[in-house]
C-alpha cells in the first residue's frame, strides 16, 4: 500500500491510499495482470480497475514491488507521496 496525494471524490469521499494486487502468473510468463484500488483513510474502496503489464513493464519489474505501484499510479493518475520501505 502506498500513501497518495489526496484525491477528492463526489459526496465528500477522499482517497488517501493506493493498493495494488498482482494476480498469479506462471513462472515462464512475460506479462501479468494487476488490480489497483484507491481507498479512503478508513479503508473504504472508492475506485478499482485492472491493467495488464506489457512485456517491457513486466521485464522491468525486478525485485522492487514499488515499481508496480508506480505503474498503477501512472494509470490513474495519482501522485504517490509515501511508499513502504522495501527490505
C-alpha positions in Angstrom: 0.0 0.0 0.0 1.2 3.5 -0.8 0.0 6.8 0.5 -1.1 9.2 -2.3 -1.8 12.8 -2.6 -5.4 13.1 -1.6 -8.0 12.7 -4.4 -11.4 14.2 -3.9 -14.4 12.0 -4.9 -18.1 13.0 -5.1 -20.1 13.2 -1.9 -17.1 14.2 0.3 -15.1 11.0 -0.1 -11.3 11.4 -0.2 -8.9 8.7 -1.4 -5.6 8.6 0.5 -4.2 5.1 -0.3 -3.3 3.1 -3.4 -3.4 -0.7 -3.0 -2.1 -2.9 -5.8 -2.6 -6.7 -6.2 -0.7 -8.8 -8.7 -2.7 -11.7 -10.0 -1.0 -15.0 -10.1 1.0 -15.9 -13.2 3.2 -18.9 -14.4 6.9 -18.7 -13.9 7.5 -18.7 -17.6 5.1 -15.7 -18.2 6.2 -12.5 -19.9 3.3 -10.4 -18.6 0.9 -10.2 -15.6 -2.3 -8.5 -14.6 -2.7 -6.2 -11.7 -5.7 -4.8 -9.8 -5.4 -1.4 -8.3 -7.7 0.3 -5.8 -8.0 3.8 -4.3 -9.2 3.7 -0.7 -10.1 6.2 2.0 -8.2 6.6 5.3 -10.9 4.3 6.8 -10.3 1.6 4.1 -13.4 2.3 2.1 -12.9 1.3 -1.6 -13.5 4.3 -3.9 -12.1 3.2 -7.2 -10.9 -0.1 -8.7 -9.5 -1.1 -12.1 -7.3 -3.7 -13.8 -4.3 -3.4 -16.0 -2.1 -6.0 -17.9 1.5 -5.1 -17.7 3.2 -5.0 -21.1 6.1 -7.4 -21.7 8.5 -4.5 -21.3 7.0 -3.4 -18.0 7.0 -7.0 -16.7 10.7 -7.4 -17.6 11.5 -4.1 -15.8 9.9 -5.3 -12.6 12.9 -6.9 -10.9 12.7 -7.3 -7.1 11.3 -3.9 -6.2 7.5 -4.1 -5.8 7.2 -0.3 -5.6 7.8 -0.4 -9.4 4.3 -2.0 -9.7 2.8 0.8 -7.5 4.3 3.4 -9.8 2.8 1.8 -12.9 -0.6 1.7 -11.3 -0.3 5.3 -10.1 0.6 6.5 -13.6 -2.5 4.7 -15.0 -5.0 6.5 -12.7 -3.1 9.1 -12.4 -2.3 9.8 -8.8 0.9 11.0 -7.0 2.5 8.7 -4.5 3.8 10.7 -1.5 5.0 7.8 0.7 5.8 4.2 -0.1 6.6 1.4 2.3 10.3 0.7 2.8 11.4 -2.4 0.8 13.7 -4.7 2.8 
